[in-house]
Amino acid sequence: MRQILLLLFCANIFQLHGQTNSTGEFIAVIGEANGIYIPDMITFHFSINVVEKKQADAIQKLNEQANLFIDKVTNLGISSKQIKLSNYNLEEAFDYSNDKNKSIGYEASEDFELEIKYSTEDFNRFIDSVSHTKFKNLSFTYEQTFSDSLSNKIRNDLISKSSDNAMEIAQTLAKSRQIKLGAIYSIEYTRNVASLYGVLFVPPSPPSVAMGYAADMKRPEINSRISIKGIEKTQQVRLVIRINNER
């Protein structure tokens, strides 16, 4: 019996000693990194819209305008396979200027998307060429985009930097409170900007830039020195570290 009690006493001492090295207390911090990055792709959104009294005439006019547009783009060295039809619509057109809706024929429209690699020279050459060609029924916008490879590279770079920032913050806090840090308990990251408690915030996308003109307007003079601004990207990493309370 005495031997059993002695063994239990030694086990309790061993257990208390083990708890001293790891008390279960933690320090949790969020590190953040951001940077300005130049997109490597540009996505154009083109819209061709025609109105004619007869349905057949509207379809024919739309096809003529679309073929003219595709020929112009391919003459710039861009493959027609890169031009993607995103929407097609044919419906009766109405005049809403008076109290009563008046049918004025048929409206036919097509929307196209085109994504090309970005360089200042190619971008401005494309803008100038399309804008100075007489497309009566064409309007377009463009937006800055990132290729998958560049997006992954930026993400990995920001994850590394935000992780370093989290560790620096943890070390500063530990030093200010005169405590020692132990091993890392967990490290987490999110695709979006997150708070300490996991509340997600999705940054809004940069607005598209409209560059188009109506049939009765003078074609705009395009600045041949348009350049794309960088887009800010932010990444956060949450780091949880044990507090070492050894005396």
C-alpha positions as CSV (number, residue, x, y, z in Angstrom):
1,M,0.0,0.0,0.0
2,R,2.9,2.4,0.9
3,Q,4.5,1.6,-2.5
4,I,1.2,2.5,-4.3
5,L,0.9,5.8,-2.5
6,L,4.5,6.7,-3.2
7,L,4.0,6.0,-7.0
8,L,0.8,8.2,-7.0
9,F,2.7,11.0,-5.3
10,C,5.6,10.9,-7.8
11,A,3.1,10.9,-10.7
12,N,1.5,14.0,-9.3
13,I,4.8,15.8,-8.9
14,F,5.7,14.8,-12.5
15,Q,2.4,16.2,-13.8
16,L,2.8,19.5,-12.0
17,H,6.3,19.8,-13.3
18,G,5.0,19.3,-16.9
19,Q,2.3,21.9,-16.5
20,T,4.9,24.5,-15.4
21,N,6.5,24.5,-18.9
22,S,3.2,25.1,-20.7
23,T,0.4,26.8,-18.9
24,G,-2.0,27.0,-21.8
25,E,-1.7,30.8,-22.0
26,F,-1.3,32.4,-25.5
27,I,-0.6,35.7,-27.3
28,A,-2.5,36.2,-30.5
29,V,-1.6,38.9,-33.1
30,I,-2.4,39.8,-36.6
31,G,0.4,40.9,-39.0
32,E,-0.4,42.9,-42.1
33,A,1.5,43.6,-45.3
34,N,0.5,45.6,-48.4
35,G,1.9,46.9,-51.6
36,I,1.2,48.6,-54.9
37,Y,1.3,46.3,-57.8
38,I,1.0,47.0,-61.6
39,P,-1.6,44.6,-63.2
40,D,-0.2,42.6,-66.1
41,M,-3.6,42.2,-67.9
42,I,-6.3,44.5,-69.2
43,T,-9.9,43.4,-69.7
44,F,-12.0,45.3,-72.2
45,H,-15.8,45.2,-72.3
46,F,-17.2,46.2,-75.7
47,S,-20.9,46.8,-76.5
48,I,-22.4,47.2,-79.9
49,N,-26.0,48.5,-80.0
50,V,-28.2,49.2,-83.0
51,V,-31.8,50.2,-83.5
52,E,-33.7,49.7,-86.8
53,K,-37.4,49.7,-87.8
54,K,-37.3,46.2,-89.0
55,Q,-36.0,43.2,-87.1
56,A,-34.0,41.8,-90.1
57,D,-32.4,45.2,-90.6
58,A,-31.3,45.4,-86.9
59,I,-29.7,42.0,-87.1
60,Q,-27.9,42.7,-90.4
61,K,-26.6,46.1,-89.1
62,L,-25.4,44.5,-85.9
63,N,-23.6,41.7,-87.8
64,E,-21.9,44.3,-90.0
65,Q,-20.8,46.4,-87.0
66,A,-19.6,43.3,-85.2
67,N,-17.6,42.0,-88.2
68,L,-16.0,45.5,-88.6
69,F,-15.0,45.5,-85.0
70,I,-13.5,42.0,-85.1
71,D,-11.6,42.8,-88.3
72,K,-10.2,45.9,-86.7
73,V,-9.0,44.0,-83.6
74,T,-7.5,41.2,-85.5
75,N,-5.6,43.7,-87.7
76,L,-3.8,44.8,-84.5
77,G,-2.4,41.3,-84.2
78,I,-4.9,39.9,-81.7
79,S,-6.4,36.5,-82.4
80,S,-10.2,36.4,-82.9
81,K,-10.3,33.5,-80.4
82,Q,-9.4,36.0,-77.7
83,I,-12.7,37.9,-78.4
84,K,-15.4,36.3,-76.4
85,L,-19.1,36.9,-76.8
86,S,-20.6,37.6,-73.4
87,N,-24.1,38.7,-74.3
88,Y,-26.5,38.8,-77.2
89,N,-29.9,40.5,-77.1
90,L,-32.7,41.2,-79.6
91,E,-35.9,42.9,-78.5
92,E,-38.5,45.5,-79.5
93,A,-37.3,49.1,-79.0
94,F,-39.5,51.8,-77.4
95,D,-39.4,55.6,-77.2
96,Y,-40.0,56.5,-73.5
97,S,-39.7,60.3,-74.0
98,N,-43.5,60.7,-74.0
99,D,-46.1,59.5,-71.5
100,K,-47.0,56.6,-73.8
101,N,-44.4,54.1,-74.8
102,K,-44.0,54.2,-78.6
103,S,-42.5,51.3,-80.5
104,I,-39.7,52.5,-82.8
105,G,-38.5,49.2,-84.2
106,Y,-36.0,46.6,-82.9
107,E,-32.9,46.9,-80.8
108,A,-30.1,44.4,-81.3
109,S,-27.0,44.3,-79.2
110,E,-23.8,42.2,-78.6
111,D,-21.3,42.4,-75.8
112,F,-17.7,41.2,-76.1
113,E,-14.9,40.7,-73.7
114,L,-11.2,40.9,-74.6
115,E,-8.3,40.3,-72.2
116,I,-4.8,41.2,-73.4
117,K,-1.4,41.5,-71.7
118,Y,-0.6,44.9,-70.5
119,S,2.2,47.1,-71.7
120,T,2.0,50.9,-71.9
121,E,2.8,50.9,-75.6
122,D,0.4,48.1,-76.7
123,F,-2.4,49.5,-74.4
124,N,-2.2,53.0,-75.9
125,R,-1.9,51.7,-79.4
126,F,-5.0,49.6,-79.0
127,I,-7.0,52.5,-77.4
128,D,-6.0,54.9,-80.1
129,S,-6.8,52.5,-82.9
130,V,-10.3,51.6,-81.7
131,S,-11.2,55.1,-80.6
132,H,-10.2,56.7,-83.9
133,T,-12.2,54.2,-86.0
134,K,-15.7,55.3,-86.8
135,F,-17.8,52.7,-84.8
136,K,-21.1,54.5,-84.6
137,N,-22.7,52.0,-82.2
138,L,-19.7,51.0,-80.1
139,S,-18.9,51.8,-76.5
140,F,-16.4,50.2,-74.2
141,T,-14.9,50.2,-70.8
142,Y,-11.7,48.6,-69.5
143,E,-10.5,47.3,-66.1
144,Q,-7.1,46.3,-64.7
145,T,-6.7,42.6,-64.0
146,F,-4.1,40.2,-62.8
147,S,-3.1,36.9,-64.4
148,D,-3.3,33.8,-62.2
149,S,0.5,33.5,-62.0
150,L,1.0,37.1,-60.9
151,S,-1.8,36.9,-58.4
152,N,-0.2,33.8,-56.8
153,K,3.2,35.5,-56.7
154,I,1.8,38.6,-55.1
155,R,-0.2,36.6,-52.6
156,N,2.8,34.5,-51.5
157,D,5.0,37.6,-51.2
158,L,2.4,39.3,-48.9
159,I,1.8,36.2,-46.8
160,S,5.5,36.0,-46.1
161,K,5.8,39.7,-45.2
162,S,2.6,39.7,-43.1
163,S,3.8,36.6,-41.2
164,D,7.1,38.4,-40.4
165,N,5.1,41.5,-39.3
166,A,3.0,39.3,-37.0
167,M,6.1,37.9,-35.4
168,E,7.6,41.3,-34.9
169,I,4.4,42.5,-33.2
170,A,4.4,39.5,-30.9
171,Q,8.0,40.0,-29.9
172,T,7.4,43.7,-29.2
173,L,4.3,42.9,-27.0
174,A,6.3,40.2,-25.2
175,K,9.2,42.5,-24.5
176,S,6.9,45.3,-23.2
177,R,5.2,42.9,-20.8
178,Q,8.5,41.1,-19.8
179,I,7.3,37.7,-20.9
180,K,9.0,35.0,-23.0
181,L,7.5,33.5,-26.1
182,G,7.2,29.8,-26.6
183,A,6.4,27.7,-29.6
184,I,3.9,28.8,-32.3
185,Y,0.5,27.3,-31.6
186,S,-1.2,28.2,-34.9
187,I,-0.8,30.4,-37.9
188,E,-3.6,31.3,-40.3
189,Y,-4.2,33.4,-43.3
190,T,-7.3,34.4,-45.4
191,R,-7.8,35.4,-49.0
192,N,-9.5,38.6,-47.7
193,V,-8.7,41.1,-45.0
194,A,-9.8,39.6,-41.7
195,S,-10.1,40.8,-38.1
196,L,-8.7,39.0,-35.1
197,Y,-12.1,37.2,-34.7
198,G,-12.4,36.1,-38.3
199,V,-14.8,38.8,-39.6
200,L,-14.1,39.1,-43.3
201,F,-14.0,42.3,-45.3
202,V,-13.8,42.1,-49.1
203,P,-12.2,45.2,-50.6
204,P,-14.2,46.6,-53.5
205,S,-12.9,46.1,-57.0
206,P,-11.4,49.1,-58.8
207,P,-14.0,50.8,-61.0
208,S,-14.0,50.3,-64.7
209,V,-12.9,53.3,-66.8
210,A,-15.4,54.3,-69.5
211,M,-14.1,55.3,-72.9
212,G,-16.9,55.4,-75.5
213,Y,-18.9,57.8,-77.6
214,A,-22.4,58.0,-79.0
215,A,-23.3,58.2,-82.7
216,D,-24.0,62.0,-82.6
217,M,-20.9,63.0,-80.6
218,K,-17.5,64.0,-81.9
219,R,-15.0,61.2,-81.3
220,P,-12.9,62.0,-78.2
221,E,-9.2,62.9,-78.4
222,I,-7.3,60.1,-76.7
223,N,-4.3,60.9,-74.7
224,S,-1.5,58.7,-76.1
225,R,0.3,58.7,-72.8
226,I,-2.4,56.9,-70.7
227,S,-0.7,54.7,-68.1
228,I,-2.2,52.2,-65.7
229,K,-1.9,53.0,-62.0
230,G,-0.9,50.3,-59.5
231,I,-3.5,48.5,-57.4
232,E,-3.0,48.2,-53.6
233,K,-3.1,44.6,-52.3
234,T,-3.3,43.7,-48.6
235,Q,-2.8,40.5,-46.8
236,Q,-3.1,39.5,-43.1
237,V,-1.8,36.6,-41.1
238,R,-3.0,35.6,-37.6
239,L,-0.4,34.2,-35.3
240,V,-1.0,32.5,-32.0
241,I,2.1,31.8,-29.8
242,R,2.3,30.1,-26.4
243,I,3.6,32.1,-23.5
244,N,6.5,30.5,-21.7
245,N,6.2,31.0,-18.0
246,E,9.3,29.2,-16.9
247,R,10.9,30.8,-13.9
